[in-house]
């Protein structure tokens, strides 16, 4: 009998990947294609949803061909996706109504200020456990209704559909305009500000407040169940899982027990702590979110610390400043100096997310002198990720009864050994990396395989997890806290920065 596999589709901020995994959770083949980033105005970030769909159509056959596999050997498909990114499309034609508005986009900042005053943060926290922020989808919907003529009326008439990226891809995979399935899962729905965090259903009061008609919303399903069979690309293959990318990484890291935590280091970085069936309300700037929901089981919840800019800062260093030609070169450059030379970078390109939630913050470089070289700047770029992680972990320790004992890490930035050692140093806990670094993709595959019976239970998945690397803390405590104080002073410089208006 031919070997069977699970396919994971990981639609991220910068690219889309298709990966096949075998029964032991090993990567068999991978195909990847980047999509364009559009920055039409300061603070605006957009993607072309059609380009993403076309890229998926390109990489799925490539992944199958590279592995020498046909679609009959695929047991199930699982999707992971960039969360909060907002897509609107025409129900009849399948054409997107303009570009997708990406989770990093800050055009809704005026709405955040307005909603903080009326009806106030408590109104939202009670229902969806999220504060008003440019991060979440509902504010983008409201902005589109207010700024794109006719969209709100068409949405009320059922002509326009809304979804995050997994909804858009599943709709296209299952037929598109020809009766495609319009669904989302509880993890993605929990990031819209429209879902009730307790009932996992669309909340009437939130829908009324934002003016979002139910007719445009996808059906909320669990993270792992039989959704439907694909009709495009892989006809007849079951689609059985969807998770937001960070929840998928938690699942791929097998953090199934309360108290287990992971941090994914990518374009942004996201630290999630499993709190089990307990819905923990953060008092220190973290988000309460759905970790996953398997079939008819009770949902698992998590506390999340979301950091907007980490890997994106390295990309900025490469593409905008031109100081390196490839992202891995930043570690080599940073190692040319012993420390940051007194230079600190706060990458508040999209404001500051957890634990501060300040959309008015802007990036700053503090401590520049004639002594500073590009090596010091490279080191400050990497250290910014470590210090932002420290702020989130401090908040998490304050909210949790048990301090963090170990941090599992994944994502592209974990290949940077200097950075991972710095994270271990500033957190003062071991940092461990698994054999399979692509845990977002692996988590989507695990959820899909569970729903399809490819894997029998969570314990089998735990046994698949193997450590590939570990970094132990090795920094003088006084130096660590002194440097942390310097970082926090730099952050204070970034808060409330307002660019003076240009002259007419």
C-alpha positions in Angstrom: 0.0 0.0 0.0 1.3 3.5 -0.9 2.4 5.7 1.9 -0.1 8.3 3.0 0.5 11.9 4.1 -1.1 15.0 5.5 -0.9 18.2 3.7 -0.4 21.5 5.5 -1.1 24.9 3.8 0.5 27.7 5.8 -0.5 31.0 4.5 1.7 33.6 6.2 2.3 37.3 6.1 5.1 37.1 3.5 4.6 33.8 1.7 2.4 30.7 1.3 3.8 27.2 1.9 2.6 23.8 1.1 4.2 21.0 3.2 3.6 17.3 3.3 4.2 15.4 6.6 4.4 11.7 7.2 3.1 9.7 10.2 6.1 10.5 12.4 5.6 14.2 11.8 8.6 14.5 9.5 8.7 17.0 6.6 8.5 15.2 3.3 8.4 18.0 0.8 7.8 21.8 0.8 7.0 24.3 -1.8 6.8 28.0 -1.1 6.0 31.2 -2.9 6.2 34.8 -1.7 3.5 37.4 -2.4 3.9 41.2 -2.7 3.6 43.6 0.2 1.8 46.8 -0.7 2.3 50.0 1.3 0.1 52.6 -0.4 0.3 55.1 2.5 2.2 55.4 5.8 0.9 52.8 8.2 -1.1 51.0 5.5 -0.2 47.3 4.7 -2.1 45.3 2.0 -2.0 42.0 0.2 -3.6 40.9 -3.0 -5.9 38.0 -2.1 -6.1 36.7 -5.7 -2.3 36.6 -5.8 -2.3 34.5 -2.7 -4.9 32.1 -4.2 -2.9 31.9 -7.4 0.3 31.2 -5.5 -1.4 28.3 -3.7 -2.5 26.8 -7.0 1.2 26.9 -8.1 2.8 25.4 -5.0 0.4 22.5 -4.3 1.3 20.6 -7.5 5.0 21.4 -6.9 4.9 19.9 -3.4 3.2 16.8 -4.7 5.7 16.4 -7.6 8.8 16.9 -5.4 7.6 14.1 -3.1 6.6 11.8 -6.0 3.1 11.7 -4.5 -0.4 11.9 -6.1 -3.5 13.4 -4.5 -4.8 9.9 -3.7 -2.1 9.6 -1.0 -3.2 12.7 0.8 -5.3 11.8 3.8 -6.4 15.3 4.7 -5.6 19.0 4.4 -5.1 21.4 7.3 -4.7 25.2 7.0 -2.9 27.7 9.1 -3.1 31.4 8.3 -2.0 34.9 9.1 -4.7 36.1 11.5 -6.8 39.2 11.5 -6.0 40.1 7.9 -9.4 41.1 6.4 -10.7 40.0 3.0 -14.0 41.1 1.4 -15.2 39.4 -1.8 -18.2 39.2 -4.1 -20.3 36.2 -3.4 -21.4 35.8 -7.0 -18.1 36.4 -8.9 -15.5 35.5 -6.2 -13.6 38.8 -7.0 -12.1 40.5 -4.0 -13.3 44.0 -3.2 -9.9 45.6 -3.3 -6.8 44.4 -1.5 -6.8 42.6 1.8 -6.0 44.8 4.8 -3.2 43.1 6.7 -3.0 42.6 10.5 0.0 45.1 10.7 -2.1 47.9 9.1 -2.8 50.9 11.4 -5.3 53.0 9.4 -8.0 52.3 12.0 -6.1 54.1 14.8 -8.7 56.9 15.0 -11.4 54.3 15.6 -9.4 52.8 18.4 -9.2 56.2 20.1 -13.0 56.7 19.6 -13.9 53.3 20.9 -11.7 53.6 24.0 -13.9 56.6 24.9 -17.2 55.1 23.8 -18.3 52.6 24.8 -14.9 51.9 26.5 -12.5 49.0 26.8 -14.6 47.1 29.4 -17.5 46.6 26.9 -15.2 44.7 24.5 -13.2 42.8 27.1 -16.4 41.4 28.7 -17.6 40.0 25.3 -14.6 39.1 23.1 -11.7 39.5 25.6 -9.9 41.9 23.2 -9.2 45.6 23.6 -9.9 48.0 20.8 -6.8 47.9 18.6 -5.7 48.3 15.0 -4.8 44.7 15.2 -8.3 43.2 14.9 -10.6 42.6 12.0 -13.8 44.3 13.1 -12.3 47.7 13.1 -11.1 47.1 9.5 -14.6 46.1 8.5 -16.0 49.3 10.0 -13.4 51.3 8.2 -14.2 49.7 4.9 -17.9 50.4 5.4 -17.2 54.0 6.2 -14.7 54.6 3.3 -15.7 52.3 0.4 -19.0 53.4 -1.2 -21.7 50.8 -1.3 -19.9 48.0 0.5 -22.0 48.2 3.7 -25.3 48.1 1.7 -24.1 45.2 -0.4 -23.0 43.3 2.7 -26.5 43.8 4.2 -28.0 42.3 1.0 -25.7 39.3 1.3 -23.7 40.1 -1.8 -20.4 40.6 0.0 -18.6 38.0 2.1 -16.0 38.6 4.8 -13.3 36.3 5.9 -9.8 36.0 7.2 -7.4 34.2 4.9 -8.3 30.7 5.8 -12.0 31.5 5.0 -11.0 32.9 1.6 -8.8 29.8 0.7 -11.3 27.2 1.9 -14.1 29.0 0.0 -12.0 28.8 -3.2 -10.8 25.2 -2.6 -14.4 24.0 -2.2 -15.9 25.6 -5.2 -15.6 29.4 -4.9 -18.6 31.1 -6.5 -20.0 27.7 -7.2 -21.3 27.0 -3.7 -17.9 27.3 -1.9 -17.9 26.6 1.8 -17.9 29.8 3.8 -16.5 28.9 7.3 -13.9 30.0 9.8 -12.6 28.2 12.9 -12.9 29.3 16.5 -9.2 30.5 16.8 -9.5 32.8 13.9 -13.0 34.0 14.9 -11.6 34.9 18.3 -9.4 37.5 16.7 -12.1 39.5 15.0 -13.7 41.2 18.0 -17.0 39.8 16.8 -17.0 36.4 18.6 -18.2 35.8 22.1 -15.2 34.3 23.9 -17.4 32.0 26.1 -20.0 30.8 23.6 -17.7 30.7 20.5 -20.6 32.2 18.5 -21.0 35.6 16.8 -22.0 38.1 19.5 -25.2 40.1 18.8 -24.1 43.1 20.8 -20.7 43.3 19.0 -22.3 42.9 15.6 -24.7 45.6 16.4 -22.0 48.0 17.7 -19.8 47.5 14.6 -22.7 47.4 12.2 -21.6 44.0 10.8 -24.5 42.0 9.1 -24.6 38.3 9.8 -25.1 37.6 6.2 -21.5 38.3 5.4 -20.0 36.3 8.2 -18.6 32.7 7.8 -19.9 29.9 10.0 -17.7 29.3 13.1 -16.5 25.6 13.3 -14.1 23.8 15.5 -10.3 23.8 14.6 -10.3 20.1 13.7 -13.3 18.3 12.1 -14.4 17.2 8.7 -15.3 20.4 6.9 -15.7 19.3 3.3 -13.8 17.9 0.3 -11.8 20.0 -2.0 -13.2 20.6 -5.5 -10.2 22.6 -6.8 -6.5 21.6 -6.8 -7.1 18.4 -4.8 -10.5 17.1 -5.8 -11.9 14.6 -3.3 -9.4 15.3 -0.6 -10.9 16.1 2.8 -10.2 19.5 4.4 -10.3 18.8 8.2 -8.5 21.6 10.0 -8.0 25.3 10.2 -6.2 27.3 12.9 -4.7 30.8 13.1 -1.0 30.5 12.6 0.0 31.1 16.2 -2.5 28.6 17.6 -1.2 26.2 15.0 2.4 26.7 16.3 1.2 26.0 19.9 -0.4 22.8 18.6 2.7 21.9 16.6 4.9 22.4 19.7 2.5 19.9 21.5 1.8 22.5 24.2 -1.3 20.6 25.2 -1.1 21.1 29.0 -1.8 24.2 31.0 1.4 26.1 31.7 3.2 25.1 28.5 4.3 28.0 26.3 5.8 28.7 22.9 7.0 31.7 21.0 7.0 31.9 17.2 9.6 34.2 15.8 8.6 35.4 12.3 7.5 38.7 10.8 6.2 39.4 14.3 6.5 37.2 17.3 3.8 35.6 19.3 4.1 34.0 22.7 1.2 31.8 23.8 0.7 30.1 27.2 -1.9 27.3 27.4 -4.4 27.9 30.2 -6.5 24.8 29.5 -10.2 25.1 29.9 -9.8 28.2 32.2 -10.5 31.5 30.5 -7.8 33.7 32.2 -8.4 37.4 32.1 -5.1 39.2 31.8 -4.5 42.2 34.1 -1.2 43.1 32.4 -1.8 43.7 28.8 -2.0 40.2 27.3 -4.8 38.8 25.2 -7.2 36.0 26.1 -7.7 33.8 23.0 -8.9 30.4 21.9 -6.0 28.1 21.7 -7.8 25.3 19.8 -11.0 23.3 19.7 -10.9 19.7 18.7 -14.2 18.4 17.4 -16.9 18.4 20.0 -14.5 18.8 22.9 -14.4 21.8 25.2 -12.1 24.6 23.8 -8.6 25.1 25.2 -7.8 28.8 25.9 -4.5 30.7 26.0 -2.9 33.9 27.1 -1.1 35.6 24.2 1.5 38.3 24.0 1.6 39.6 20.4 4.7 41.5 19.2 4.2 43.3 15.9 7.7 43.7 14.6 10.6 41.3 15.0 11.6 39.5 11.8 10.1 42.5 9.9 12.8 44.7 11.6 15.5 42.5 10.0 13.8 42.8 6.7 13.7 46.6 7.1 17.5 46.6 8.0 18.1 44.6 4.8 15.6 46.1 2.3 15.3 49.7 3.5 18.7 50.4 4.9 20.6 48.0 2.6 23.1 47.1 5.4 22.9 43.4 4.7 21.9 41.5 1.5 20.3 38.5 3.2 18.6 38.1 6.5 21.0 35.5 8.0 23.9 38.0 7.5 22.6 40.0 10.4 24.0 37.5 12.9 27.4 37.6 11.3 27.4 41.4 11.3 26.2 41.5 15.0 29.0 39.2 16.0 31.6 41.8 14.8 31.0 43.7 18.1 30.8 42.7 21.7 27.6 44.6 22.6 25.2 47.2 21.3 27.5 50.1 22.0 24.7 51.8 24.0 22.3 51.8 21.0 18.7 50.6 21.3 16.0 50.2 18.6 12.3 50.2 19.4 10.6 48.9 16.2 7.2 50.5 16.8 6.4 50.6 13.0 2.8 49.6 13.7 2.6 51.0 17.2 3.4 48.7 20.2 1.3 45.6 20.8 1.5 43.5 24.0 1.7 44.4 26.8 1.4 48.2 26.1 -1.1 48.4 23.2 -0.1 51.9 22.1 -1.0 52.5 18.5 0.4 56.0 18.8 4.0 54.7 19.5 6.5 55.1 16.7 9.9 53.5 16.1 13.0 55.1 17.6 16.7 54.6 17.6 18.2 55.7 20.9 21.9 56.2 21.9 23.5 57.1 18.6 27.0 58.4 18.8 29.9 58.5 16.4 31.1 55.3 17.9 28.2 53.3 16.6 28.8 51.1 13.6 26.5 49.0 11.5 27.6 46.0 13.7 26.1 47.8 16.7 23.0 48.5 14.8 22.7 44.9 13.8 23.1 43.8 17.4 20.4 46.4 18.5 18.0 44.9 15.9 18.4 41.4 17.3 18.2 42.6 20.9 15.0 44.5 20.2 13.3 41.1 19.7 14.8 39.8 23.0 13.6 42.8 25.0 10.2 42.7 23.6 9.9 39.0 24.5 11.0 39.9 28.1 8.2 42.5 28.4 5.7 39.9 27.4 7.0 37.2 29.7 7.0 39.6 32.6 3.3 40.3 31.9 2.6 36.5 31.6 4.4 35.8 34.9 2.3 38.4 36.6 -0.9 36.9 35.2 0.0 33.3 35.8 0.3 31.5 39.2 3.4 29.6 37.9 6.3 31.5 36.4 7.6 30.4 33.0 10.1 27.6 33.4 11.0 26.9 29.8 10.2 28.5 26.4 9.7 26.4 23.3 10.6 28.5 20.2 10.0 28.1 16.4 10.0 30.2 13.3 12.6 31.5 10.9 14.5 33.7 13.4 15.3 30.6 15.6 18.1 29.8 13.1 19.9 32.9 14.6 21.9 31.4 17.5 23.0 34.8 18.8 19.4 35.9 19.1 18.3 32.7 20.8 21.1 32.9 23.4 20.1 36.5 24.0 16.5 35.5 24.6 17.6 32.8 27.1 19.8 35.4 28.8 17.1 38.1 29.2 14.4 35.6 30.2 16.7 33.7 32.5 15.1 30.4 31.4 16.1 27.6 29.0 15.0 28.2 25.4 14.5 25.0 23.3 13.9 24.5 19.6 12.3 21.3 18.1 13.6 19.2 15.3 10.8 20.5 13.0 11.2 24.2 13.0 8.0 24.8 10.8 5.7 24.2 13.7 2.9 26.4 12.3 2.6 24.0 9.3 3.1 21.0 11.6 0.3 22.1 13.9 -2.2 22.5 11.0 -1.1 19.0 9.8 -1.5 17.5 13.3 -5.0 18.9 13.7 -6.0 17.7 10.3 -4.6 14.3 10.9 -6.3 14.0 14.2 -9.7 14.8 12.7 -9.1 12.3 9.9 -7.9 9.5 12.2 -4.3 9.6 10.7 -3.1 10.1 14.3 -5.2 8.5 17.2 -4.6 11.0 20.0 -2.5 13.8 21.5 0.0 11.5 23.2 1.1 10.1 19.9 1.8 13.7 18.8 3.8 14.4 22.0 6.1 11.4 21.2 6.8 12.9 17.8 8.3 16.0 19.4 12.1 16.0 19.6 14.5 18.7 20.8 17.0 20.0 18.2 18.7 22.8 20.2 18.8 24.4 23.6 20.2 27.7 25.0 20.8 28.1 28.7 20.9 31.6 30.3 24.4 33.0 30.8 24.2 36.7 31.6 25.2 38.5 34.7 21.9 39.4 36.5 23.0 43.0 37.3 23.9 43.6 33.6 20.7 42.1 32.5 18.5 44.3 34.6 20.6 47.4 33.8 20.2 46.8 30.1 16.5 46.1 30.5 16.1 49.5 32.2 17.9 51.1 29.3 15.5 49.4 26.9 12.4 50.6 28.8 13.7 54.1 28.7 14.0 53.8 25.0 10.4 52.6 24.8 9.3 55.6 26.7 10.8 57.7 23.9 8.7 55.9 21.4 5.4 56.5 23.2 3.2 59.4 22.1 5.4 60.4 19.2 3.5 62.5 16.8 4.8 63.5 13.4 4.3 67.2 12.8 2.0 68.0 9.9 3.5 68.9 6.6 3.2 72.4 5.3 0.7 72.8 2.5 
